[in-house]
Amino acid sequence: MINCFTKLYKNVVILTGAGVSTASGLPTYRGVGGLWADPDTARFSSPEGCEQDPDGAWRFWSKLREKSLQAVPNDAHSALRDWALGHSSWEHRTFTLITQNVDGLHHSLTRAIQNLEGLSPSARSKDVIELHGSIFRTKCTNDDCKLKPFEDTELFISGAPRCPECKSALRPDVVLFGEALPVQAEWLTKQALRQCDLFIAIGTSGTVSPASGFVNAAKYAGAKTILVNLEPMEPTNKAFDIELLGAAESLVPRLKAEFFFNQKMCNSSLPPADEGNEEYAHIRFDMTMSPEEQAAREAHLEMLGGLDSVRYADPEFDAWVHRYYAIVTSREYLQQCRLKYLTTEEIEEVEREDDEF
C-alpha cells in the first residue's frame, strides 16, 4: 500500500456505503446480485410505491430488516470502531462516521464510545450519522402525527402496521428517493466536512447525491481524499487523490494500521512528505490479493507493531528509527506482494541515509 497518510490529521471524516457490509452477507445495490436486480427495490424505494402498496412495501422492507438482523459486523466495521476510539482519544481530534447504510451494523461503534471511560461527555454522546435513516426505526406516514420514530425490529410480512396514535400507515424510518435528508444528519455532515482534513469514502460509488458532493466539499476544505471501493469509479472523480481497489473488510484494517503508524511517525517530528508529489495525484491501485499475498501482508503488519513501545529522546533520531524499521521489515514483503508502503525512490533514499549514518 502506498503511503496514504503524510501528516498529522485532526479531523477525520469517513463515509461508508453498501460495500462495507458485503462481507456481513448484505447485498450492495449495484453489481451482480445487487438489490437493483430486484424490481421491488426501485418500486419500494420511492414514497409513491410505498403509498400505493403499503403491504408489499412492508414485505420488502421486512426481508431487508430480517437480513440485517442476522448480519454481524465484519472486519471493516471493527476497524472503523477501533479507528474512531483511537483517534478520538487524542486531544483536539475528531472522528466523524457518516453512513449511507440503513443496516445498523456501525452501532458497535456507538456502544463502544458510550461506554468508554475518560472521554468527555460531548465526545461520548456522538453517534454515527445515519444519512439515510435506519431500517430498525419505524415512523408514522402522517406528518402531523405526534408519534416520534421508534426503535423496531418486528417483521411485518402479512401487512402494514398502523399508527397507535392516528391509525395511519407506519413505514420504516428510511430516506426514500426524492425525500429530504434528516435535518440533524445533514447539518452534522456539513459541519464535519467544513472542518475535515482527511476524507475517506468506503464501499460506495460516490455517484448518488448528496454523497457524490461530499468529496468536493472535503476537497474545498483542503482535505486529503481517498476512495476505497471494490470496483473503479466510472467516470473517475478527480476530487479523490487516491483510489484503492479491493474489499473493504481487507483494506480498512490495513488503512487503520497505516494511519496510526504514520501518525506516530509524524508525532516523532518526521518531516512530512511532499503532498504535491505528482506520483500520488489521482492514482488508482488494485488492492486485491491472493491468499499468499494476504498472508504476507498480515505477517508484515504484525512485525510493524513491534516498535510501538520504543521511543528515543531525540525526536529526529526517533523518527528516523521508525521509518528505517518500516523499510527493513517490508523489504521481503515488497518482493512478494503488489501492495507497498514505500516507493523505490524512498527506499533508496533511506539506504543512502543508512550509509551516511
C-alpha positions, 0 to 999 in steps of 0.5 A: 500500500502506498503511503496514504497518510503524510501528516498529522490529521485532526479531523477525520471524516469517513463515509461508508456505503453498501460495500462495507457490509458485503462481507456481513452477507448484505447485498450492495445495490449495484453489481451482480446480485445487487438489490437493483436486480430486484424490481421491488427495490426501485418500486419500494424505494420511492414514497409513491410505491410505498403509498400505493402498496403499503403491504408489499412495501412492508414485505420488502422492507421486512426481508431487508430488516430480517437480513440485517438482523442476522448480519454481524459486523465484519472486519471493516466495521471493527476497524472503523470502531477501533479507528474512531476510539483511537483517534478520538482519544487524542486531544483536539481530534475528531472522528466523524462516521457518516453512513449511507447504510440503513443496516445498523451494523456501525452501532458497535461503534456507538456502544463502544464510545458510550461506554468508554471511560475518560472521554468527555461527555460531548465526545461520548454522546456522538453517534454515527450519522445515519444519512439515510435513516435506519431500517430498525426505526419505524415512523408514522406516514402522517406528518402531523402525527405526534408519534416520534420514530421508534426503535423496531425490529418486528417483521411485518410480512402479512401487512402494514402496521398502523399508527397507535396514535392516528391509525395511519400507515407506519413505514420504516424510518428510511430516506426514500428517493426524492425525500429530504435528508434528516435535518440533524444528519445533514447539518452534522455532515456539513459541519464535519466536512467544513472542518475535515482534513482527511476524507475517506469514502468506503464501499460506495460509488460516490455517484448518488447525491448528496454523497457524490458532493461530499468529496468536493466539499472535503476537497474545498476544505483542503482535505486529503481524499481517498476512495476505497471501493471494490470496483473503479469509479466510472467516470473517475472523480478527480476530487479523490487523490487516491483510489484503492481497489479491493474489499473493504473488510481487507483494506480498512484494517490495513488503512487503520494500521497505516494511519496510526503508524504514520501518525506516530511517525509524524508525532516523532517530528518526521518531516512530512512528505511532499503532498504535491508529489505528482506520483500520488495525484489521482492514482488508482491501485488494485488492492486485491490479493491472493491468499499468499499475498494476504498472508504476507501482508498480515505477517508484515503488519504484525512485525510493524507493531513491534516498535510501538513501545520504543521511543528515543529522546531525540525526536529526529533520531526517533523518527528516523528509527521508525521509518528505517524499521518500516523499510527493513521489515517490508523489504521481503514483503515488497518482493512478494506482494503488489501492495507497498508502503514505500516507493523505490525512490524512498527506499533508496533514499533511506539506504543512502541515509543508512550509509551516511549514518 
